Structures are given as structure tokens and as C-alpha cells.
Amino acid sequence: MRVTNAVASRRRRKRMLEMAKGYRLKRSKLYRYASDAVDHGLQYAYRDRKTKKRNYRMLWQIRINAAARAGGITYSRFMEGLKAAQITLDRKVLADLAATDASAFTKLVELSQNALKAKASAAPAAAAPVAA
């Protein structure tokens, strides 16, 4: 007796057509075209899940930079100062503070600037040669 695997094949094709719901013309009706369209769509989805993280980080950096420059310091110096002050807030939180709570962000800018000054004054002492 010949086994056709019809139940599994129908289920697989039906699942693919359900995933293609909302596509236009034969891409939503015919298995062959729906399969190609869904496969392509899944590739885009996988790629763009990675791209979204990149885009958000870029957006957060732009917001932090704008708020930091309003406080009289560049983004890179601000981040360096936060690291020197051992403040471990991530960019997402910093961007949110910059957008919603200007007074708290101003305090962070001041802390960053003070840490940079302390770091600059400590650097020459560490770099001075020791007399033997």
C-alpha cells in the first residue's frame, strides 16, 4: 500500500498559508508563492530584530548628546565622566532622564564634570617620575 503523508503535508501547507495571511494577490492564496513570501519575511524579521537594537542605541546616544551639550559638555566627555564617577546607568535610562527629568540629568552632568576634574588633577601626580 502506498503511503501519501497527506495529513502532514496538508497541515504544513495550511500553516504556511496562515502565516501568509494579509499578503496581496497569489502570495496569500497559493502555497508556492506564499512559501517564498513567508520565508523572505522571516529573513527580514530575523535581520531587523538585530537592527532594532542598533537603532535604539543610536537614538539614545543622540538624546543624551543633545541634553549633555545643553549642559555644556559633549557626549563622549559626559560618558567618560560618568565612568570616572562610577555611575553605572545605561544609555536607555540616561536618555529617558534626558527627555523627562532635566533637573536629574543636570545633576548627572555636574557629577560627570566634577569626576573629570578630579581625574585630570590626579593624572599629573600619577605620571610624575619617582626620584630614587
QUITABEL-V500273 format. One record per helix or strand of 3 or more residues. SS is the DSSP state (h for helix, s for strand). FROM is the first residue (numbers start at 1). TO is the last residue. If there is no record, write none. Layout:
# QUITABEL-V500273
ss = {SS & SS}
from = {FROM & FROM}
to = {TO & TO}
This chain:
# QUITABEL-V500273
ss = {h & h & h & h & h & h}
from = {6 & 25 & 31 & 75 & 91 & 102}
to = {19 & 27 & 70 & 84 & 100 & 127}
